Amino acid sequence: MHVSARITRRAMLAALPVSLSATTNPPTRKARPLPRAGEFVRFADPLTENTVVRLTNPASRNLLPAASNPFVSLKERFLIFSSDRAGSMSPFEMDLHTGTATLIAATMALDANSLWLDEQQRLVYFLDGGVLKEATLATKRTRVVAEHVTAFGRAVRGGFFVVVREGRLEILGSANHVLATEAGSWCLVRPGGKGCAFGRETGGEEREFWYVPFPDDPEQTKAVLLAKGRVSNPLWSPDGRSLLFLRDVPGSSAYLAEIREVLPETGEERCVDHTSQFAAFAANGDASVFVGASRSKAQPAVVLLLRTAQRELMLCEHRASHPAAVSPVFSPDSRRVYFQSDHEGKSALYSVNVELLVEPTPAI
């Protein structure tokens, strides 16, 4: 586990167990704004005094892509996001130096979760009204990749797409290979390009997670069930070894969330760590640290969970009306955490520097 020894006194205070600190009332004083940069507003979090940067104005609705999608460029220092500031929800590029946002493409029915920055960080892929589109960042030119698509994933090795189209999971190409039927509304290509996870809804809060390998012979394709029940927030571990997810388990008065993992080759499921009621989570670059959004009403916070030490550090409040929508995620080098919250009006984007708490990881 790579947790930096450079821990401040403030971080040590924040490391108090959430279950204990939640018994105290958070300060009610208003955080004092720090100097602005473009659209950015810096302020001290009322709970932890950590510096938080609000990246977008809450007068418009601004959303991050799905936490499993690449959307931050470290080399050019920008991120991609969705916003309705131009009228309808559209993809934008945020300059992380200047705090300015630039429209990438005009869209009619953008799926905000779908934005995907390619590995060369020159192209953005997204779904617009069921059409998979590609936009070039330099020229802002857009082209259609495929139609009738409800979800997609991209294999970095090989550069091909896996799509959910008309309920089927397919490898997109000249001869589309059907991998599975009843594929649900999402798919996640496994790092390394070995296969793809997808979901099926079973009613209420119950669902199933499935996995299908990429075979040389498509007729030999067979999907296997990985997990079912009150499971949510699936994502691949950075090395592609296991599928990580949240499972709700009965507690003394309510369901509690555990981070679990399952190995596709064996179907073995095990508990990775218990959480303070995480509604959403993501892993850093080597899965040694998790960041989560607590659904605790007493203390709705963004929290770091140190995997080996099995303890939590509170980063800041999120106070979002829907904790699962906070969608916290690490930057590719694990130096920052990005999240979204509507507690100041419409949904806005935020970031927190975690270099003093988490060792940087190599950006993939």
QUIMO-V524290 format. One line per field, one symbol per residue. ss: DSSP state (@ for helix, = for strand, . for the rest). burial: I if it has 16 or more other C-alpha atoms within 10 Angstrom, else O. A space follows every 10 residues. Layout:
# QUIMO-V524290
ss: ???
burial: ???
This chain:
# QUIMO-V524290
ss: ........@@ @@@@...@@@ @......... ..=====..= ====...... ====...... .==....... .==....=== ===......= =====..... =====....= .@@@.==... ..======.. ======.... .=====..== ====...... =====..=== =.....==== =.....===. ....====== ===..===== ===....@@@ ...======. ======.... ..======== ....====== ==......== ====...=== ===.....== ====...... ======.... =======... ..@@@@..== .....===== =......=== ===....... ....
burial: OIIOOOOOOO IOOIIOOIOO IOOOOOOOOO OOOOOOOOII IIIIIIIIOI IIIIIIIIOI IIIIIIIIII IIIOOOOIII IIIOOOOOII IIIIIIOOII IOIIIIIOOI IIIIIIIIOO IOIIIIIIOI IIIIIIIOOO OIOOOIOOII IIIIIOOOOO IIIIIOIIII IIOOOOIIII OOIIIIIIII IOIOIIIIII IOOOOOIIII IIIIOOOOOO IOIOOIIIII IIIIIIIIOI IIIIIIIIOO OOOOOIIIII IIOIOOOOIO OIIIIIIIII IIIIIIIIII IIIIIIOIII IIIIIIIOOO IIIIIIIIII OOIIIIIIII IIIIIIIIII IIOOOOIIII IIIIIOIIII OOOO
